[in-house]
Amino acid sequence: MKNKIIVINGPNLNLLGEREKSKYGNTTLNNLKEQCVDYAKKNDLSVNFYQSNIEGEIVEKIQEARNNMDGLIINAGGYTHTSVAIHDALKILKIPIIELHITNIYNREDFRHKSLISGVASGIICGFGINGYFMSIDALKDIFKK
């Protein structure tokens, strides 16, 4: 049976390919979703992709994952640095969590250096552009093998 992964994307990630292309590139969220689904299939995994600009909707999606997912990848966007609610929802999970950022949050503004998610994540991937999504899938695949 395929291991099921959910990829949760937070605020403004719906504008990938449009906003700050020098930081985030030209790939749209829909293109990224298609690439991740294909990549996962080739690795005998199943990926669900989700994006919301609304904190409460992200919390609800995380809570749902506790019953039907084997791993979670989260790019919480700006909520990484502000959301105790997302932290608390992730803390409930008993599945591996990968914190993901397209940019390196540690060579950006000081307020981005603090993550409320890192303390509950199994690992963190940042600064590799959209390749970080594939790296995160690979990381979960390795965790599932153990």
C-alpha positions as CSV (number, residue, x, y, z in Angstrom):
1,M,0.0,0.0,0.0
2,K,1.2,3.5,-0.8
3,N,2.2,5.8,2.0
4,K,0.0,8.9,2.0
5,I,1.5,12.4,2.3
6,I,-0.2,15.7,2.6
7,V,1.6,18.8,1.4
8,I,0.1,21.9,3.1
9,N,0.9,25.4,1.7
10,G,0.1,28.5,3.6
11,P,-0.6,32.1,2.7
12,N,0.5,33.7,-0.6
13,L,1.7,30.4,-2.0
14,N,-1.3,30.4,-4.3
15,L,0.6,33.2,-6.1
16,L,3.7,31.2,-6.9
17,G,4.9,32.0,-10.4
18,E,3.6,35.6,-10.0
19,R,5.0,37.1,-6.9
20,E,8.7,37.8,-6.2
21,K,9.9,35.6,-9.0
22,S,13.5,36.3,-8.1
23,K,12.9,34.5,-4.7
24,Y,10.2,32.0,-5.6
25,G,10.7,31.3,-9.3
26,N,8.3,30.9,-12.2
27,T,6.6,27.7,-11.3
28,T,2.9,28.1,-10.4
29,L,1.4,26.2,-7.5
30,N,-0.7,24.1,-9.9
31,N,2.5,23.1,-11.9
32,L,4.2,22.3,-8.6
33,K,1.3,20.2,-7.5
34,E,1.4,18.2,-10.7
35,Q,5.1,17.7,-10.4
36,C,4.9,16.5,-6.8
37,V,2.0,14.1,-7.6
38,D,4.0,12.6,-10.5
39,Y,7.2,12.4,-8.4
40,A,5.4,10.7,-5.6
41,K,3.8,8.1,-7.9
42,K,7.3,7.3,-9.3
43,N,8.3,6.6,-5.7
44,D,5.2,4.6,-4.8
45,L,3.8,7.3,-2.6
46,S,0.5,9.2,-2.7
47,V,0.4,13.0,-2.3
48,N,-2.5,15.3,-1.5
49,F,-1.8,19.0,-2.1
50,Y,-3.5,21.7,-0.2
51,Q,-3.2,25.5,0.0
52,S,-5.0,28.1,2.1
53,N,-4.5,31.7,3.1
54,I,-6.6,31.2,6.2
55,E,-5.0,30.0,9.4
56,G,-8.0,28.1,10.8
57,E,-8.5,26.1,7.5
58,I,-4.8,25.1,7.7
59,V,-5.3,24.0,11.4
60,E,-8.4,21.9,10.3
61,K,-6.4,20.2,7.5
62,I,-3.6,19.3,9.9
63,Q,-6.1,17.9,12.3
64,E,-7.7,15.8,9.6
65,A,-4.3,14.4,8.7
66,R,-4.0,12.7,12.0
67,N,-6.5,10.1,10.9
68,N,-5.7,9.5,7.3
69,M,-2.1,10.5,6.4
70,D,1.3,8.9,7.0
71,G,3.4,12.0,6.7
72,L,3.0,15.8,6.4
73,I,5.0,18.4,4.6
74,I,4.2,22.0,5.5
75,N,5.2,25.3,4.0
76,A,3.3,27.5,6.3
77,G,4.6,30.7,4.7
78,G,4.3,33.7,7.0
79,Y,2.4,31.6,9.6
80,T,5.7,29.8,10.3
81,H,6.7,32.8,12.4
82,T,3.4,33.7,14.0
83,S,1.0,30.8,14.4
84,V,0.8,29.1,17.8
85,A,-2.4,27.5,16.5
86,I,-0.6,25.7,13.7
87,H,2.2,24.7,16.0
88,D,-0.3,23.2,18.5
89,A,-2.1,21.3,15.7
90,L,1.1,19.9,14.4
91,K,2.1,18.9,17.9
92,I,-0.9,16.6,18.1
93,L,0.2,14.5,15.1
94,K,2.0,11.2,15.5
95,I,3.2,11.1,11.9
96,P,6.5,12.6,10.6
97,I,6.4,16.3,9.7
98,I,8.8,18.1,7.3
99,E,8.9,21.9,7.6
100,L,9.6,23.4,4.2
101,H,10.6,26.8,2.9
102,I,11.3,27.7,-0.7
103,T,13.8,30.4,0.4
104,N,16.4,30.3,3.1
105,I,14.6,32.0,6.0
106,Y,17.9,32.5,7.7
107,N,19.2,35.0,5.1
108,R,16.1,37.0,5.0
109,E,14.6,39.5,7.5
110,D,15.3,38.9,11.2
111,F,11.6,38.2,12.0
112,R,11.8,35.2,9.6
113,H,14.6,33.5,11.6
114,K,12.2,32.3,14.3
115,S,10.0,29.3,13.4
116,L,7.2,28.2,15.6
117,I,7.0,24.9,13.6
118,S,10.6,23.7,13.8
119,G,10.2,22.4,17.4
120,V,7.6,19.9,16.3
121,A,9.0,19.0,12.9
122,S,11.0,15.8,12.1
123,G,13.2,17.9,9.8
124,I,13.5,21.2,8.0
125,I,14.3,21.9,4.4
126,C,14.9,25.5,3.3
127,G,16.6,27.5,0.6
128,F,16.5,25.0,-2.3
129,G,13.6,26.6,-4.2
130,I,10.8,24.3,-5.3
131,N,13.3,21.4,-5.3
132,G,12.7,21.4,-1.5
133,Y,9.3,19.8,-2.2
134,F,10.9,16.8,-3.8
135,M,13.6,16.7,-1.1
136,S,10.8,16.6,1.5
137,I,9.1,13.8,-0.3
138,D,12.4,11.9,-0.4
139,A,12.9,12.5,3.3
140,L,9.5,11.1,4.2
141,K,10.1,8.1,1.9
142,D,13.3,7.4,3.9
143,I,11.5,7.8,7.2
144,F,8.8,5.4,6.0
145,K,11.4,2.7,5.2
146,K,12.6,2.7,8.9
